[in-house]
Amino acid sequence: MTQQAIVNVASYVRKLAEDHKVTDNRDGVSRMAVAITGLADDVVELDNVEQLLVNLKRKGVLTESEIFNLQDRYLREQRNLQALGDEIRDP
């Protein structure tokens, strides 16, 4: 990952995936992980950006520390967007 300023994490991840021909499709391991967490009465739902992060890591495009950094920034970005939406609906 280059040290450029990332304005929108989701857009950055989608572009990175496109450049490396990585999709957000779940593979067998991802489907098995979902099934196992379901058996434990736990639910882990990755959105398409989070699945792209997983697949970019599996392909070797991102390191583990890069994926954690991007996911942290992405989740913060999503929380901020949610808060902004709440603020607009209920001023």
C-alpha positions as CSV (number, residue, x, y, z in Angstrom):
1,M,0.0,0.0,0.0
2,T,1.4,3.4,-0.9
3,Q,1.6,6.2,1.6
4,Q,-0.9,8.4,-0.2
5,A,-3.7,10.2,1.5
6,I,-6.8,8.1,1.4
7,V,-9.9,10.3,1.2
8,N,-12.5,7.6,1.2
9,V,-11.5,4.1,2.4
10,A,-14.2,2.2,0.5
11,S,-13.3,3.9,-2.8
12,Y,-9.6,3.2,-2.2
13,V,-10.3,-0.5,-1.4
14,R,-12.6,-0.9,-4.5
15,K,-10.0,0.7,-6.8
16,L,-7.2,-1.5,-5.3
17,A,-9.3,-4.6,-5.8
18,E,-10.1,-3.6,-9.4
19,D,-6.4,-2.9,-10.1
20,H,-5.5,-6.4,-8.8
21,K,-8.5,-8.2,-10.3
22,V,-9.8,-9.1,-6.9
23,T,-13.6,-9.6,-6.3
24,D,-15.7,-9.5,-3.2
25,N,-16.9,-13.1,-3.8
26,R,-16.6,-15.4,-0.8
27,D,-14.5,-18.5,-1.3
28,G,-15.0,-21.9,0.5
29,V,-13.0,-20.8,3.5
30,S,-15.1,-17.7,4.0
31,R,-18.3,-19.6,3.6
32,M,-17.1,-22.2,6.1
33,A,-16.2,-19.4,8.6
34,V,-19.7,-18.0,8.3
35,A,-21.2,-21.4,8.9
36,I,-19.0,-22.1,12.0
37,T,-19.8,-18.7,13.6
38,G,-23.5,-19.4,12.9
39,L,-23.2,-22.7,14.8
40,A,-21.8,-20.8,17.7
41,D,-24.9,-18.5,17.7
42,D,-22.7,-15.7,16.6
43,V,-23.2,-13.6,13.5
44,V,-20.4,-12.0,11.5
45,E,-21.5,-10.3,8.3
46,L,-18.9,-8.7,6.2
47,D,-20.0,-6.1,3.7
48,N,-18.5,-6.0,0.2
49,V,-15.6,-3.7,1.2
50,E,-14.6,-5.9,4.2
51,Q,-14.8,-9.0,2.0
52,L,-12.5,-7.2,-0.5
53,L,-10.0,-6.5,2.3
54,V,-10.0,-10.2,3.2
55,N,-9.5,-11.2,-0.4
56,L,-6.8,-8.6,-1.0
57,K,-4.9,-10.0,2.0
58,R,-5.4,-13.6,0.7
59,K,-4.0,-12.6,-2.7
60,G,-1.0,-11.0,-1.0
61,V,-1.8,-7.4,-2.1
62,L,-2.1,-6.2,1.5
63,T,-0.2,-7.1,4.6
64,E,-1.9,-8.0,7.8
65,S,-1.1,-4.6,9.4
66,E,-2.4,-2.8,6.3
67,I,-5.7,-4.7,6.3
68,F,-6.2,-3.9,10.0
69,N,-5.4,-0.2,9.5
70,L,-7.7,0.0,6.5
71,Q,-10.5,-1.9,8.3
72,D,-10.2,0.4,11.3
73,R,-10.4,3.5,9.2
74,Y,-13.3,2.0,7.2
75,L,-15.3,1.2,10.3
76,R,-14.7,4.7,11.7
77,E,-15.7,6.2,8.4
78,Q,-18.9,4.2,8.4
79,R,-19.7,5.2,12.0
80,N,-19.2,8.9,11.1
81,L,-21.5,8.5,8.0
82,Q,-24.1,6.9,10.2
83,A,-23.8,9.7,12.8
84,L,-24.1,12.3,10.1
85,G,-27.2,10.6,8.7
86,D,-28.8,10.5,12.2
87,E,-28.0,14.2,12.6
88,I,-29.6,15.1,9.3
89,R,-32.8,13.1,10.1
90,D,-33.1,14.3,13.7
91,P,-31.5,17.8,14.0
